[in-house]
Amino acid sequence: MESLVEPDPFGGDGLPEGLAGRFLQEELDLNARLKGIEFPAPVSYIYNPLEYAWEPHRAYVERYCCSPKEVLILGMNPGPFGMVQTGVPFGELESVRDWLGLGPELASVSRPPREHPRRPVLGLGCARSEVSGARFWGLFRSLCGPPGPASLFRHCFVHNLCPLAFLGPSGRNLTPAELPAGPREELLECCGDSLARAAQLLGVSTVLAVGRLAEQRARRALAGSGAPIRVAVLPHPSPRNARANRGWQEVATTVLRELGIAQLLESPADP
């Protein structure tokens, strides 16, 4: 089992003021709680991008989470060629560097304390594209058009339920569903509690979960929050989801239109 080391993510700097700073603090508080969980086999390595890729993650939150939101788009946890490499949810390198504009911050990505030799963290040097992330950000790039990310983040924010990535002895990515039951439930309870606080902090009226597991955990976490937050689901773009390999963008666009989210992206900016 891999134990997480204490992060020193700030490099001597404090958190920003305002909503972005409060959101980052909630993430760091969750990190601290997760350090007490023991993950036995089959977990051999744990990567925490909020430690070694703190600068691009912080820049992402500071730039795109500085005002209340209507919709929180919720992924599950980092993928080995996405957020593991960039510190950004669904963080396919080209999308994070070119569309989200975080290229300079990606240069600061370092390495986790222990790496599987088949799953190195390369940051800007990662040559493999994450299919899920390319599909996810490609969808919003298409819907937002020339205004770019501002059209998405004016009303929405993208976040992961869990900040940790898990690898088995061979380097295979382990989803939270594949973790041993006891620590899995402890992990997801902590993450669910944090989600409820984050949703309240942002003032969202909708949580759009990407995939069924994220949807289930969001419903469970928000059921007792007392806030009238709608939970909806977007099919996961992973190639492991056979249905995603047949016109995922068209299906996802239909879902977003039915929920009224696509219309938010098309609404004119405030003067």
Buried (B, 14 or more C-beta within 10 A) or exposed (E): EBEBEEBEBEEEEEBBEEBBBBBBEBBBEBBEBBEEBEBEEBBBBBBBBBBBBBBBBBBBBBBBBBBEBBBBBBBBBBBBBBBBBBBBBBBBBEBBBEBBBBEEBBEBBEEBBBBBEEBBBBBBEBEEBBBBBBBBBBBBBEBBEEEBBEBBBBBBBBBBBBBBBBBBEEBBBBBBEEBEEEBBEBBBBBBBBBBBBBBBBBBBBBBBBBBBBBBBBBBBBBEEBEEEBEBBBBBBBBEEBEEBEEEBBEBBBEBBEEBEBBEBBEEEEEE
